[in-house]
Amino acid sequence: MAFLRETHYFPSMLLGSKREIVVLKFGEKTGKKAYIQANLHADEAPGVLVLFHLEKMLKEADKKGDVDGEIVIVPSANPIGQSQWNHGRIDGRFDNKTGVNFNRDFPDVTEEVAELINGKLSSDEKGNISLIRSAISTVIKGIETVNESEYLKKYLYSLAYDSDIVLDLHCDFDGISHIYLGTPLWENSKDLSKQMGAKATLLSRCSGGDPFDEACSKIYWELAEKFPKHPIPLACLSATIELRGRCDVTHEIAKKDAENIFIFLQRRGFIKGQCPDLPELKNEATPLEGVQQIQSNNSGVIVYNKEPGDSVVKGDLIAEIINPLANEVSTVKSETSGILFTRRSNRLATNGLIIGRVAGKEELEGKGKFLLSP
Ligand SMILES: [Zn+2]
């Protein structure tokens, strides 16, 4: 199959305006599929540049007939967020109309799919995967959407649900490369963290926020639990890859990231050819329940004492908050030991603002069911 650049138009929900998403397709449909998107949070640029470079690499490979299976990439997955420019700044994380985070509340279809496949599973793993994917497709088609944001989520899910590999590229304000992954996937997906050079991998069985990556992967371990007498493999390795901070955008970095994704796909059999040796894992994965959201305890100017990537121990000074109006200097300390993996890029804090996150090895108490940032 020749390289395809397709444009999908949203049904118009605003008088006089039309949204579109460009989808790039490489290779051919053989039942093997990888899906990669960027910019779901529309204010996050690094992944867009990574996919710009990956497109070139994949075109080259496709021309040589080296793509084995289908690779689909969406370089900019959120035209709604792209339109949310206000006073010279883009607000791309939350839908301005609904206030909902663009990477939360993706459809959770496990219960509906379980009803559809009940009594139809067999002892054949591949047959079960096909049955599940066909049921997911049926459920997706039946999802009614009442606003553009819901339509966007349904559409992106429909592009990705039948993939063996799903990579959703994001970034933080200021941070080191890290990956969010389903706990059951970790054992067989260390090659992703190793190849991407991730300095933290955060695992959860259910993050509580229904992000895009979980919509694609969680259903398999949930169905395996519901139907223990039938083999249901973890048929989709889906991950959210956080490519450092939002200003870490250079051709050099993006090319390296694109190359790492290319090699990962090669190692996974989507591209022919010999791939280089797998790098060592930078840091062992840690539970998402172990992430300490470090909150400011005053309003004022944040003066950090630690850099992203620094190891910290419980009690270490993370930052000072300078409140000149009260002539106060408040200290913010880590309540766990681990790696400081994100910080804010803006140095002004309100009282209670999350100003950084530490990936700790130990699960923290009182985290509740919602483990992701708002
Ligand atoms: Zn993001």
Boltz pocket constraint, residues with backbone or C-beta under 6 A from the ligand:
constraints:
  - pocket:
      binder: B
      contacts: [[A, 41], [A, 44], [A, 103], [A, 169], [A, 170], [A, 171]]
      max_distance: 6.0
